[in-house]
């Protein structure tokens, strides 16, 4: 299944509305932000900034839901 990064962010947001502590959804949103940055940002600095945001999502995921810590660490 190949979905766009904006769709992935939408799906993650829907899950997080129901359960803001869902670590998998937080990771999905972080991955989507990073992929959107790689695919659409023209400015190198902007891409780097969005990668920092993605790392913040991974850190949030593992602190919110320790069961996803390994996946979050691999993504970081």
LOVEXTOR-636354 format. One record per atom (N, C-alpha, C): residue in three letters; z, x, y. Coordinates in pm, whole numbers, padded with zeros to 5 digits, always signed. Example, Ala and Ser with C-alpha at 12.3 -4.5 7.8 and 13.67 -1.06 7.14 Angstrom:
BEGIN
ALA+00780+01319-00569 ALA+00780+01230-00450 ALA+00780+01320-00330 SER+00708+01285-00225 SER+00714+01367-00106 SER+00787+01290+00003 
//
This chain:
BEGIN
UNK+00000+00084-00118 UNK+00000+00000+00000 UNK+00000+00088+00124 UNK-00097+00070+00209 UNK-00110+00150+00329 UNK-00097+00059+00451 UNK+00015+00069+00521 UNK+00035-00013+00640 UNK+00044+00077+00761 UNK+00016+00021+00877 UNK+00021+00100+00999 UNK+00166+00132+01036 UNK+00182+00235+01116 UNK+00318+00273+01157 UNK+00381+00164+01242 UNK+00302+00093+01322 UNK+00361-00015+01403 UNK+00407-00131+01314 UNK+00333-00160+01208 UNK+00376-00264+01113 UNK+00502-00221+01041 UNK+00509-00094+01004 UNK+00628-00043+00935 UNK+00751-00057+01025 UNK+00734-00026+01154 UNK+00846-00043+01248 UNK+00887-00189+01258 UNK+00789-00280+01259 UNK+00819-00423+01265 UNK+00898-00468+01142 UNK+00855-00424+01024 UNK+00925-00461+00901 UNK+01067-00404+00900 UNK+01080-00281+00943 UNK+01213-00220+00948 UNK+01304-00296+01045 UNK+01249-00334+01160 UNK+01328-00410+01258 UNK+01374-00544+01201 UNK+01287-00609+01124 UNK+01325-00738+01064 UNK+01439-00720+00966 UNK+01433-00616+00884 UNK+01540-00590+00789 UNK+01669-00556+00864 UNK+01658-00476+00970 UNK+01776-00436+01046 UNK+01839-00552+01122 UNK+01759-00654+01154 UNK+01817-00774+01214 UNK+01910-00844+01115 UNK+01871-00842+00988 UNK+01951-00906+00884 UNK+02068-00818+00842 UNK+02045-00687+00837 UNK+02149-00594+00793 UNK+02133-00463+00870 UNK+02205-00449+00982 UNK+02191-00329+01064 UNK+02240-00201+00995 UNK+02303-00214+00880 UNK+02352-00098+00806 UNK+02263-00058+00689 UNK+02142-00111+00684 UNK+02050-00080+00575 UNK+01987+00058+00601 UNK+02037+00156+00528 UNK+01990+00293+00547 UNK+01842+00313+00520 UNK+01790+00241+00421 UNK+01647+00255+00390 UNK+01560+00205+00505 UNK+01602+00097+00569 UNK+01525+00046+00683 UNK+01533+00141+00801 UNK+01648+00204+00820 UNK+01663+00301+00929 UNK+01571+00421+00903 UNK+01567+00466+00779 UNK+01477+00577+00742 UNK+01332+00537+00763 UNK+01296+00416+00719 UNK+01159+00368+00737 UNK+01120+00368+00884 UNK+01209+00323+00969 UNK+01179+00322+01112 UNK+01162+00464+01166 UNK+01247+00555+01122 UNK+01233+00694+01164 UNK+01101+00754+01120 UNK+01061+00729+00995 UNK+00931+00777+00947 UNK+00816+00717+01028 UNK+00827+00588+01057 UNK+00720+00521+01132 UNK+00708+00578+01273 UNK+00820+00604+01337 UNK+00816+00664+01471 UNK+00748+00801+01466 UNK+00783+00879+01366 UNK+00724+01012+01353 UNK+00573+01003+01325 UNK+00534+00913+01237 UNK+00391+00899+01205 UNK+00312+00847+01326 UNK+00370+00757+01401 UNK+00303+00708+01522 UNK+00285+00822+01621 UNK+00385+00907+01632 UNK+00378+01021+01723 UNK+00266+01116+01681 UNK+00259+01143+01552 UNK+00156+01235+01503 UNK+00017+01177+01520 UNK+00005+01046+01504 UNK-00127+00986+01504 UNK-00181+00947+01640 UNK-00094+00924+01738 UNK-00146+00869+01862 UNK-00112+00948+01988 UNK-00010+01026+01986 UNK+00031+01095+02108 UNK-00063+01210+02139 UNK-00107+01217+02264 UNK-00196+01323+02308 UNK-00116+01447+02349 UNK-00004+01425+02410 UNK+00077+01530+02468 UNK+00167+01595+02363 UNK+00162+01725+02350 UNK+00240+01797+02249 UNK+00389+01778+02273 UNK+00431+01782+02399 UNK+00572+01763+02431 UNK+00618+01625+02388 UNK+00535+01523+02411 UNK+00569+01386+02372 UNK+00585+01375+02221 UNK+00497+01440+02147 UNK+00507+01441+02000 UNK+00640+01502+01957 UNK+00679+01612+02023 UNK+00805+01678+01989 UNK+00923+01587+02019 UNK+00917+01518+02133 UNK+01026+01426+02170 UNK+01041+01316+02065 UNK+00930+01261+02020 UNK+00936+01155+01920 UNK+00985+01208+01785 UNK+00960+01334+01757 UNK+01014+01390+01632 UNK+01166+01401+01642 UNK+01219+01428+01761 UNK+01365+01430+01779 UNK+01423+01291+01757 UNK+01353+01190+01805 UNK+01397+01051+01785 UNK+01400+01019+01636 UNK+01297+01061+01565 UNK+01290+01037+01421 UNK+01408+01105+01349 UNK+01441+01227+01388 UNK+01555+01296+01327 UNK+01684+01221+01357 UNK+01696+01169+01479 UNK+01815+01089+01512 UNK+01828+00968+01421 UNK+01715+00905+01388 UNK+01719+00792+01294 UNK+01765+00836+01157 UNK+01721+00954+01112 UNK+01764+01004+00982 UNK+01914+01031+00981 UNK+01964+01090+01089 UNK+02108+01117+01099 UNK+02187+00987+01102 UNK+02134+00888+01173 UNK+02200+00757+01177 UNK+02201+00693+01039 UNK+02089+00704+00968 UNK+02079+00643+00834 UNK+02185+00699+00741 UNK+02199+00831+00740 UNK+02294+00888+00644 UNK+02438+00868+00687 UNK+02463+00851+00816 UNK+02601+00824+00858 UNK+02636+00676+00839 UNK+02537+00589+00848 UNK+02559+00446+00830 UNK+02565+00408+00683 UNK+02477+00469+00603 UNK+02465+00434+00462 UNK+02460+00563+00379 UNK+02575+00613+00337 UNK+02578+00740+00263 UNK+02491+00743+00137 UNK+02455+00627+00085 UNK+02371+00626-00036 UNK+02230+00679-00010 UNK+02188+00687+00115 UNK+02054+00738+00147 UNK+02058+00878+00206 UNK+02172+00945+00196 UNK+02188+01077+00256 UNK+02087+01179+00204 UNK+02060+01179+00074 UNK+01963+01274+00019 UNK+01824+01253+00077 UNK+01781+01127+00084 UNK+01648+01097+00139 UNK+01642+01133+00287 UNK+01747+01105+00360 UNK+01750+01137+00503 UNK+01746+01288+00523 UNK+01821+01361+00442 UNK+01821+01508+00453 UNK+01684+01565+00423 UNK+01616+01512+00324 UNK+01480+01561+00291 UNK+01384+01533+00406 UNK+01399+01418+00470 UNK+01311+01383+00582 UNK+01335+01473+00703 UNK+01462+01508+00722 UNK+01494+01598+00835 UNK+01430+01733+00812 
//
